[in-house]
Amino acid sequence: MATLDRIKNVCVELLKIDGSRVQESSRFVEDLGADSMQSIELVASFEEEFDIEMDEDAALGVKTVSDAVAFIDRVISEG
């Protein structure tokens, strides 16, 4: 499954939103409604989903779904 699809699935499950709301341009806070606690939970969920470790400060700087795809793909490739 592609990185984007896996990120969408995590967002839908954690944020309890309809999958159609999660687009590449979607912003986690403004468009998907993630609050600060959910943002931290998203980072943890992405780490679990992809079996990676992310720098939390850098990860919390990721604002959109497409940024998350690029960030996670970079962490995986540096793995």
N, C-alpha and C positions, 0 to 999 in steps of 0.2 A: 504494500500500500504506500502511496506517495506521502511525502512529508506533509503536504498541504492537507490531505484527507485525514491524516492522523491528528493534526492540529485542530481541524474542524471538529472531529469527534470528541476530543478533550474539552473544547469550548462548549459544545452542546451539552455534554454530560455535567461538567462542573458549573456552568452558568445557568443551566436549565432553560436553554433557549432553543428556538427552532433552527434547524440546520441551514435553512435558506437565508438566515440573517448573517451567517458567517461567510464573508467574501474576502478575497485577498486584500482589498483596500480597507476592510473593517478595522476600526480602532478598538482595542480591548475595552477601554474605559468609556469613551464617548459613544460608540456605536453598539457595543455588546453589553454595556452596563456593568462591567467588572468594577467592584470597589477595591480599596487598597488591600484588604485581606484576601479577596479573590485573586488579585494579581499575584500575590505571593503563592497562593495555592496553585495557580496556573503554572508558575515556574516549577514547583514541585511535581506537578502532574506531567509536565513535559519531560522533566528529568526521568521520571518513572517510565513513561511511555517509550522514550527513546533510549533508555538505559545509558544516560549520560550525566555528567556533572557540569553545571553551568555556573559561572560567576554571577551571584545573585544581583549585585548592583548593575552589572552590564545587562543581565536578562530583564531587570525591571525597567531598563531604558528602552526596551523594545515596545513600540506603541501600536504597530499594526500586524495583522496576520501575515502579510507578505514579508515584513521585517523578521517575524518569528521564524518563517520558513528559511530565510537566508541565514539567520543566526544559528539555528539548530543544524542546518546542513554544514555550516562552517565548523561548529563544534565537533560534529561527527567526522568530518574529513581530517580534522587535526588530531582526532582520537588517539 
